[in-house]
């Protein structure tokens, strides 16, 4: 049976024989794969016209809600995915990272997108930019969905996570996806896509799957499309220089395997907890997924004085790793994905061995647990030692995509920094030390070469998510050899699929475009107090100018006595005269409290609470005898869905507050956040 | 005399004959240019080793101060630059954009970098990311200077601005620059660099200049270098696919000439102010710098019903443009840069004329003012008309880099949006309408194709900075044909020259690296109140836990009476019972005021003022009888330079404030901003 593609709303079986795939553990034939006969230009058009249009009809929160529902659905179907993953040779722990880690990334994006973005179809970024003296001409930055598709060309090692971590931000951005998993494990991606398609949660056309080669897909890309790639540097280079990608300036994001490092700090002794944490992390990262991880530790950088101890401890630790059929009890490490991968790993170990000494593994002498296991795809944990790593390039440039790592000594911190940089760009590096000064200098001097770095010590090790795990809210990627790209990083990845545009116009026009009030825009006024209006009834720009209040000496005295704040600027005539203010002034907190006193409506109404305040600046001091008033303007509305258990649906209303004095000078400026009830709920 | 390069600390004259350059107005020989003999790998090494190291020793504010001083210096030398610019054929207005616009960009970056960034050598981006239940393991994002050089390959049309707008963010980022201006006007860039070098304001090695070809420069780039390019799409494509740039994943930012459009709204009638504003802007953008501007209007998109009126008005307006030697009184438009440019412009006009009708200009029949003027480089304002623009690609794809634009009609707003998109990516588009709904739909549907858009109407026209002007705080660039890059945009451009890295560690380690306190990090305590400490004496993480205060019914009553805030949740027992809170609670403003009452020191001291407050969230309600206390922790320090006229140097201290109740539950969380005096000042 062939692994099918899901394109233009159909499951399509490729023509021809296709490529035969085998079970990683026992070597038996599994499925074949071919995309011959798929019309790639039709795939792209279908994505753009069916998926793109449908996604752009949803708001960002609606797209996030679809991801949340999808994550829930996939979690309910996880057993079938675990079953399908066995053929890849994954242990249960390996499969957990891929399947449940991937699903968690999906729900992570659902949450962060709802939290960080407004419930609109576009994103407004940053504050208004003032461009003119009278503020009749200003600017804002917005991001809108690209009008194309995003094509994701993924690696074989994470058939599920690799797809989900990329489709999540793209779908939130409103951009449909075409997923092209690496052929070798595409059947597992396909199993997950079957669940996704069957669920009908995503709008039709927003996700297509190509199992097999990409054919002439890239030739049909256009200026609004986006390509992301995860895999080997050589394939990445080829794709990045594709004439159509170059000529249309198509964004190309690449995340390539790199020679990630792990550094043992100079300050760590054998008896420190950091020493054993280091040994454990290195061994773990060498053997999880049999080292087939782009973030695995390939270079182990330790103080020269500790080389012997580290080597002994690591060799001992690795000797305890049980290799075999992951179905068998007690097995720690499964096979590589196939015989081809093993051949590649062994060839690279031999290449490294020309410059380094093999101190563990590296040959066929290892025990295998489980009768079904086929020796063809297994490889033992292999440790090499390079004694002169500053002079030899091999361990910094030959990446062995398996359970293989090279140990190398350094003599001082500058040497350690140089060694790390010799990888010429990595996804991740970790530092083990309990000395925070040492950590800070290693991090600040090495960060330019990495997309992610960790410092592990006794305080954080237990809760650490580990060297090898990219997280949805953290940037993942790295410069140079790691591909120069950036994935994840929370909202950053969503923006990658959108176009950022600066918009210059009058404040009124900007308010109409962004649906956010800004200073200079026209405010409107009705006879009904805005706090008496339901969420739906409120218009952006709707405003209330309060009555006035003269601030008296009695106010200052009463406020100071009530709050206990007797700061000299309010109470000491002599010191106040020499102060910034030149006189006694009212408490800033009094000004905002009195402003609330002027704009708050006492009786119950749709405004449930003022739960926060942002960007408060005291602009001018308020002296005794000054008369203040407040202007409250509905600035931004974020509609929220009614959650299970809630009586009423609500929304967030952000109000712009300006407190001014008798000379119409603004004395305080801030935003308040309120929760307002929806009428229709 | 040859135009020299400034490399490895020397002014170097290229060997060989070089390329001869001519005066744009009178065609006389001017200078020649050659970079033969320049050792390009030495240029890069010198930048990395001398310039990079020196720049990275400065804090971001120190780098910004250098830019501020440089802008001041260049402004004092502007007359010599205006004199040198005459040979390019620029009018005074053209030269003003290039020279003073460039200098303003420099000082713009000095200001925004001081305002937006801390005074450190790195940038901390975004809030802490919580990663674990007990918060022993968390993350932050930092950006550090790339360890390479940035190579800026610039266009001939803005020899000064083109250099300054790119070096400003790179230098703020701590990355030395190698500037390679287009040969044709490199003498003007060189004149400015002579002033920069002579001023000795920038650290040696931070700015090098290559006049002539780039030789084998690109072959020597490494993973930490950055390339930016402004110019034609064809050159950009060639550079972007350079094998060394591809293989090392070197960031390549491209800004290419594009077919920018200007749209007259459907709602505009001939008598509306927007009609004449539109005609004026189009004519201006066609003729400033003789149309040699990557942001010039190339496509004029108007309602079919208005085509005739627009054509007549434009032809009439263009006929008033006086062409000639910019030295002569009353001249509006000078020559193109040279005969080669003119030949190119004319060839492209002929290519367009196969599909469009020439309705103004396009030939040799035009008057030239000034005896010195050499007809070779002048070209008249030329208007073409394309009646079927949806069917013809030429006016959307042939860019004429001169005073040339094509008029085209649309029948409805969807057609207008389609026509705009047919440019396949532009730097900028402007919309003329007084109807904000029309504006919003045109902008939101077209933004995906642009880096910048404007809406001009009667309210903002007078203060508008115009269709053609990129501004330092706004994104400049565009997708597709415009190169897919992003320049300027305020802090965004600075970050382009830095590496973003997520750092995972314990809160204490993160505090040591970022020099910012975060929740979960260890706080320290001394016997001296932190408000009694000078800026330098305060340590990050230094903390004060206040005495306690029981909140009473009297407090609520007094606070309500004093402020006038009688909201039912504080005063109406019956309504409060049914509210979110279930009982009467204290005013949120009372809580933060009482907290200040507990932590403020009454007597004069180093803390001059609490000038702002950020990120306030009321987490738990405080009821009658609850007992609160505050914890104040020094979170972040931003040292400021003493400005002329200030008595004392100060710094900003951001304090983390946690107000908690008797159960150690946090009731309110916020940051306060204070101005604190420096001791040594």
HADDOCK unambig.tbl for C-alpha pairs under 7 A between the chains (distance, minus, plus):
assign (segid A and resid 132 and name CA) (segid B and resid 463 and name CA) 6.03 0.50 0.50
assign (segid A and resid 136 and name CA) (segid B and resid 459 and name CA) 6.48 0.50 0.50
assign (segid A and resid 136 and name CA) (segid B and resid 460 and name CA) 5.01 0.50 0.50
assign (segid A and resid 136 and name CA) (segid B and resid 463 and name CA) 6.53 0.50 0.50
assign (segid A and resid 137 and name CA) (segid B and resid 460 and name CA) 5.07 0.50 0.50
assign (segid A and resid 137 and name CA) (segid B and resid 463 and name CA) 5.89 0.50 0.50
assign (segid A and resid 137 and name CA) (segid B and resid 464 and name CA) 5.71 0.50 0.50
assign (segid A and resid 144 and name CA) (segid B and resid 447 and name CA) 6.80 0.50 0.50
assign (segid A and resid 144 and name CA) (segid B and resid 448 and name CA) 6.01 0.50 0.50
assign (segid A and resid 145 and name CA) (segid B and resid 448 and name CA) 6.75 0.50 0.50
assign (segid A and resid 146 and name CA) (segid B and resid 448 and name CA) 5.58 0.50 0.50
assign (segid A and resid 147 and name CA) (segid B and resid 448 and name CA) 6.83 0.50 0.50
assign (segid A and resid 223 and name CA) (segid B and resid 424 and name CA) 6.65 0.50 0.50
assign (segid A and resid 223 and name CA) (segid B and resid 479 and name CA) 6.89 0.50 0.50
assign (segid A and resid 223 and name CA) (segid B and resid 480 and name CA) 4.75 0.50 0.50
assign (segid A and resid 237 and name CA) (segid B and resid 246 and name CA) 6.06 0.50 0.50
assign (segid A and resid 237 and name CA) (segid B and resid 247 and name CA) 5.97 0.50 0.50
assign (segid A and resid 241 and name CA) (segid B and resid 241 and name CA) 5.71 0.50 0.50
assign (segid A and resid 241 and name CA) (segid B and resid 246 and name CA) 6.87 0.50 0.50
assign (segid A and resid 246 and name CA) (segid B and resid 237 and name CA) 6.07 0.50 0.50
assign (segid A and resid 246 and name CA) (segid B and resid 241 and name CA) 6.86 0.50 0.50
assign (segid A and resid 247 and name CA) (segid B and resid 237 and name CA) 5.99 0.50 0.50
assign (segid A and resid 248 and name CA) (segid B and resid 480 and name CA) 5.05 0.50 0.50
assign (segid A and resid 248 and name CA) (segid B and resid 481 and name CA) 6.32 0.50 0.50
assign (segid A and resid 249 and name CA) (segid B and resid 479 and name CA) 6.93 0.50 0.50
assign (segid A and resid 249 and name CA) (segid B and resid 480 and name CA) 5.04 0.50 0.50
assign (segid A and resid 249 and name CA) (segid B and resid 483 and name CA) 5.58 0.50 0.50
assign (segid A and resid 249 and name CA) (segid B and resid 484 and name CA) 5.23 0.50 0.50
assign (segid A and resid 250 and name CA) (segid B and resid 480 and name CA) 6.71 0.50 0.50
assign (segid A and resid 424 and name CA) (segid B and resid 223 and name CA) 6.65 0.50 0.50
assign (segid A and resid 436 and name CA) (segid B and resid 509 and name CA) 5.48 0.50 0.50
assign (segid A and resid 436 and name CA) (segid B and resid 512 and name CA) 6.20 0.50 0.50
assign (segid A and resid 437 and name CA) (segid B and resid 512 and name CA) 6.99 0.50 0.50
assign (segid A and resid 440 and name CA) (segid B and resid 512 and name CA) 6.31 0.50 0.50
assign (segid A and resid 440 and name CA) (segid B and resid 513 and name CA) 4.63 0.50 0.50
assign (segid A and resid 447 and name CA) (segid B and resid 144 and name CA) 6.80 0.50 0.50
assign (segid A and resid 447 and name CA) (segid B and resid 501 and name CA) 6.23 0.50 0.50
assign (segid A and resid 448 and name CA) (segid B and resid 144 and name CA) 6.01 0.50 0.50
assign (segid A and resid 448 and name CA) (segid B and resid 145 and name CA) 6.74 0.50 0.50
assign (segid A and resid 448 and name CA) (segid B and resid 146 and name CA) 5.57 0.50 0.50
assign (segid A and resid 448 and name CA) (segid B and resid 147 and name CA) 6.83 0.50 0.50
assign (segid A and resid 448 and name CA) (segid B and resid 499 and name CA) 5.22 0.50 0.50
assign (segid A and resid 450 and name CA) (segid B and resid 501 and name CA) 6.22 0.50 0.50
assign (segid A and resid 451 and name CA) (segid B and resid 500 and name CA) 6.40 0.50 0.50
assign (segid A and resid 451 and name CA) (segid B and resid 501 and name CA) 4.47 0.50 0.50
assign (segid A and resid 451 and name CA) (segid B and resid 502 and name CA) 6.28 0.50 0.50
assign (segid A and resid 452 and name CA) (segid B and resid 501 and name CA) 5.03 0.50 0.50
assign (segid A and resid 452 and name CA) (segid B and resid 502 and name CA) 4.59 0.50 0.50
assign (segid A and resid 452 and name CA) (segid B and resid 503 and name CA) 5.86 0.50 0.50
assign (segid A and resid 453 and name CA) (segid B and resid 502 and name CA) 6.27 0.50 0.50
assign (segid A and resid 453 and name CA) (segid B and resid 503 and name CA) 4.92 0.50 0.50
assign (segid A and resid 453 and name CA) (segid B and resid 504 and name CA) 6.26 0.50 0.50
assign (segid A and resid 454 and name CA) (segid B and resid 503 and name CA) 5.61 0.50 0.50
assign (segid A and resid 454 and name CA) (segid B and resid 504 and name CA) 4.54 0.50 0.50
assign (segid A and resid 454 and name CA) (segid B and resid 505 and name CA) 5.69 0.50 0.50
assign (segid A and resid 455 and name CA) (segid B and resid 504 and name CA) 6.32 0.50 0.50
assign (segid A and resid 455 and name CA) (segid B and resid 505 and name CA) 4.87 0.50 0.50
assign (segid A and resid 456 and name CA) (segid B and resid 505 and name CA) 6.16 0.50 0.50
assign (segid A and resid 459 and name CA) (segid B and resid 136 and name CA) 6.48 0.50 0.50
assign (segid A and resid 459 and name CA) (segid B and resid 506 and name CA) 6.58 0.50 0.50
assign (segid A and resid 460 and name CA) (segid B and resid 136 and name CA) 5.01 0.50 0.50
assign (segid A and resid 460 and name CA) (segid B and resid 137 and name CA) 5.05 0.50 0.50
assign (segid A and resid 460 and name CA) (segid B and resid 505 and name CA) 6.74 0.50 0.50
assign (segid A and resid 460 and name CA) (segid B and resid 506 and name CA) 5.27 0.50 0.50
assign (segid A and resid 463 and name CA) (segid B and resid 132 and name CA) 6.03 0.50 0.50
assign (segid A and resid 463 and name CA) (segid B and resid 136 and name CA) 6.54 0.50 0.50
assign (segid A and resid 463 and name CA) (segid B and resid 137 and name CA) 5.88 0.50 0.50
assign (segid A and resid 464 and name CA) (segid B and resid 137 and name CA) 5.71 0.50 0.50
assign (segid A and resid 474 and name CA) (segid B and resid 502 and name CA) 5.89 0.50 0.50
assign (segid A and resid 475 and name CA) (segid B and resid 501 and name CA) 6.77 0.50 0.50
assign (segid A and resid 475 and name CA) (segid B and resid 502 and name CA) 5.75 0.50 0.50
assign (segid A and resid 479 and name CA) (segid B and resid 223 and name CA) 6.90 0.50 0.50
assign (segid A and resid 479 and name CA) (segid B and resid 249 and name CA) 6.92 0.50 0.50
assign (segid A and resid 480 and name CA) (segid B and resid 223 and name CA) 4.75 0.50 0.50
assign (segid A and resid 480 and name CA) (segid B and resid 248 and name CA) 5.05 0.50 0.50
assign (segid A and resid 480 and name CA) (segid B and resid 249 and name CA) 5.02 0.50 0.50
assign (segid A and resid 480 and name CA) (segid B and resid 250 and name CA) 6.69 0.50 0.50
assign (segid A and resid 481 and name CA) (segid B and resid 248 and name CA) 6.32 0.50 0.50
assign (segid A and resid 483 and name CA) (segid B and resid 249 and name CA) 5.57 0.50 0.50
assign (segid A and resid 484 and name CA) (segid B and resid 249 and name CA) 5.22 0.50 0.50
assign (segid A and resid 499 and name CA) (segid B and resid 448 and name CA) 5.23 0.50 0.50
assign (segid A and resid 500 and name CA) (segid B and resid 451 and name CA) 6.40 0.50 0.50
assign (segid A and resid 501 and name CA) (segid B and resid 447 and name CA) 6.22 0.50 0.50
assign (segid A and resid 501 and name CA) (segid B and resid 450 and name CA) 6.21 0.50 0.50
assign (segid A and resid 501 and name CA) (segid B and resid 451 and name CA) 4.47 0.50 0.50
assign (segid A and resid 501 and name CA) (segid B and resid 452 and name CA) 5.01 0.50 0.50
assign (segid A and resid 501 and name CA) (segid B and resid 475 and name CA) 6.75 0.50 0.50
assign (segid A and resid 502 and name CA) (segid B and resid 451 and name CA) 6.29 0.50 0.50
assign (segid A and resid 502 and name CA) (segid B and resid 452 and name CA) 4.58 0.50 0.50
assign (segid A and resid 502 and name CA) (segid B and resid 453 and name CA) 6.27 0.50 0.50
assign (segid A and resid 502 and name CA) (segid B and resid 474 and name CA) 5.88 0.50 0.50
assign (segid A and resid 502 and name CA) (segid B and resid 475 and name CA) 5.74 0.50 0.50
assign (segid A and resid 503 and name CA) (segid B and resid 452 and name CA) 5.85 0.50 0.50
assign (segid A and resid 503 and name CA) (segid B and resid 453 and name CA) 4.91 0.50 0.50
assign (segid A and resid 503 and name CA) (segid B and resid 454 and name CA) 5.61 0.50 0.50
assign (segid A and resid 504 and name CA) (segid B and resid 453 and name CA) 6.26 0.50 0.50
assign (segid A and resid 504 and name CA) (segid B and resid 454 and name CA) 4.54 0.50 0.50
assign (segid A and resid 504 and name CA) (segid B and resid 455 and name CA) 6.33 0.50 0.50
assign (segid A and resid 505 and name CA) (segid B and resid 454 and name CA) 5.68 0.50 0.50
assign (segid A and resid 505 and name CA) (segid B and resid 455 and name CA) 4.86 0.50 0.50
assign (segid A and resid 505 and name CA) (segid B and resid 456 and name CA) 6.14 0.50 0.50
assign (segid A and resid 505 and name CA) (segid B and resid 460 and name CA) 6.74 0.50 0.50
assign (segid A and resid 506 and name CA) (segid B and resid 459 and name CA) 6.60 0.50 0.50
assign (segid A and resid 506 and name CA) (segid B and resid 460 and name CA) 5.27 0.50 0.50
assign (segid A and resid 509 and name CA) (segid B and resid 436 and name CA) 5.47 0.50 0.50
assign (segid A and resid 512 and name CA) (segid B and resid 436 and name CA) 6.19 0.50 0.50
assign (segid A and resid 512 and name CA) (segid B and resid 437 and name CA) 6.97 0.50 0.50
assign (segid A and resid 512 and name CA) (segid B and resid 440 and name CA) 6.28 0.50 0.50
assign (segid A and resid 513 and name CA) (segid B and resid 440 and name CA) 4.63 0.50 0.50
assign (segid A and resid 563 and name CA) (segid B and resid 593 and name CA) 5.87 0.50 0.50
assign (segid A and resid 563 and name CA) (segid B and resid 594 and name CA) 4.51 0.50 0.50
assign (segid A and resid 563 and name CA) (segid B and resid 597 and name CA) 5.17 0.50 0.50
assign (segid A and resid 564 and name CA) (segid B and resid 594 and name CA) 6.60 0.50 0.50
assign (segid A and resid 564 and name CA) (segid B and resid 597 and name CA) 4.20 0.50 0.50
assign (segid A and resid 564 and name CA) (segid B and resid 598 and name CA) 6.64 0.50 0.50
assign (segid A and resid 565 and name CA) (segid B and resid 596 and name CA) 6.21 0.50 0.50
assign (segid A and resid 565 and name CA) (segid B and resid 597 and name CA) 3.73 0.50 0.50
assign (segid A and resid 565 and name CA) (segid B and resid 600 and name CA) 6.36 0.50 0.50
assign (segid A and resid 566 and name CA) (segid B and resid 602 and name CA) 5.22 0.50 0.50
assign (segid A and resid 567 and name CA) (segid B and resid 600 and name CA) 6.57 0.50 0.50
assign (segid A and resid 567 and name CA) (segid B and resid 601 and name CA) 6.35 0.50 0.50
assign (segid A and resid 567 and name CA) (segid B and resid 602 and name CA) 3.91 0.50 0.50
assign (segid A and resid 567 and name CA) (segid B and resid 603 and name CA) 6.53 0.50 0.50
assign (segid A and resid 568 and name CA) (segid B and resid 602 and name CA) 5.33 0.50 0.50
assign (segid A and resid 568 and name CA) (segid B and resid 603 and name CA) 5.65 0.50 0.50
assign (segid A and resid 568 and name CA) (segid B and resid 604 and name CA) 6.28 0.50 0.50
assign (segid A and resid 575 and name CA) (segid B and resid 604 and name CA) 6.95 0.50 0.50
assign (segid A and resid 589 and name CA) (segid B and resid 593 and name CA) 5.87 0.50 0.50
assign (segid A and resid 593 and name CA) (segid B and resid 563 and name CA) 5.87 0.50 0.50
assign (segid A and resid 593 and name CA) (segid B and resid 589 and name CA) 5.86 0.50 0.50
assign (segid A and resid 594 and name CA) (segid B and resid 563 and name CA) 4.51 0.50 0.50
assign (segid A and resid 594 and name CA) (segid B and resid 564 and name CA) 6.60 0.50 0.50
assign (segid A and resid 596 and name CA) (segid B and resid 565 and name CA) 6.22 0.50 0.50
assign (segid A and resid 597 and name CA) (segid B and resid 563 and name CA) 5.18 0.50 0.50
assign (segid A and resid 597 and name CA) (segid B and resid 564 and name CA) 4.21 0.50 0.50
assign (segid A and resid 597 and name CA) (segid B and resid 565 and name CA) 3.74 0.50 0.50
assign (segid A and resid 598 and name CA) (segid B and resid 564 and name CA) 6.65 0.50 0.50
assign (segid A and resid 600 and name CA) (segid B and resid 565 and name CA) 6.38 0.50 0.50
assign (segid A and resid 600 and name CA) (segid B and resid 567 and name CA) 6.60 0.50 0.50
assign (segid A and resid 601 and name CA) (segid B and resid 567 and name CA) 6.35 0.50 0.50
assign (segid A and resid 602 and name CA) (segid B and resid 566 and name CA) 5.23 0.50 0.50
assign (segid A and resid 602 and name CA) (segid B and resid 567 and name CA) 3.91 0.50 0.50
assign (segid A and resid 602 and name CA) (segid B and resid 568 and name CA) 5.32 0.50 0.50
assign (segid A and resid 603 and name CA) (segid B and resid 567 and name CA) 6.54 0.50 0.50
assign (segid A and resid 603 and name CA) (segid B and resid 568 and name CA) 5.65 0.50 0.50
assign (segid A and resid 604 and name CA) (segid B and resid 568 and name CA) 6.31 0.50 0.50
assign (segid A and resid 604 and name CA) (segid B and resid 575 and name CA) 6.96 0.50 0.50
assign (segid A and resid 611 and name CA) (segid B and resid 617 and name CA) 5.93 0.50 0.50
assign (segid A and resid 611 and name CA) (segid B and resid 618 and name CA) 5.27 0.50 0.50
assign (segid A and resid 612 and name CA) (segid B and resid 616 and name CA) 5.15 0.50 0.50
assign (segid A and resid 612 and name CA) (segid B and resid 617 and name CA) 4.35 0.50 0.50
assign (segid A and resid 612 and name CA) (segid B and resid 618 and name CA) 5.89 0.50 0.50
assign (segid A and resid 613 and name CA) (segid B and resid 615 and name CA) 6.31 0.50 0.50
assign (segid A and resid 613 and name CA) (segid B and resid 616 and name CA) 4.96 0.50 0.50
assign (segid A and resid 613 and name CA) (segid B and resid 617 and name CA) 6.70 0.50 0.50
assign (segid A and resid 614 and name CA) (segid B and resid 614 and name CA) 5.01 0.50 0.50
assign (segid A and resid 614 and name CA) (segid B and resid 615 and name CA) 5.09 0.50 0.50
assign (segid A and resid 614 and name CA) (segid B and resid 616 and name CA) 6.18 0.50 0.50
assign (segid A and resid 615 and name CA) (segid B and resid 613 and name CA) 6.29 0.50 0.50
assign (segid A and resid 615 and name CA) (segid B and resid 614 and name CA) 5.07 0.50 0.50
assign (segid A and resid 616 and name CA) (segid B and resid 612 and name CA) 5.15 0.50 0.50
assign (segid A and resid 616 and name CA) (segid B and resid 613 and name CA) 4.96 0.50 0.50
assign (segid A and resid 616 and name CA) (segid B and resid 614 and name CA) 6.19 0.50 0.50
assign (segid A and resid 617 and name CA) (segid B and resid 611 and name CA) 5.91 0.50 0.50
assign (segid A and resid 617 and name CA) (segid B and resid 612 and name CA) 4.33 0.50 0.50
assign (segid A and resid 617 and name CA) (segid B and resid 613 and name CA) 6.70 0.50 0.50
assign (segid A and resid 618 and name CA) (segid B and resid 611 and name CA) 5.28 0.50 0.50
assign (segid A and resid 618 and name CA) (segid B and resid 612 and name CA) 5.89 0.50 0.50
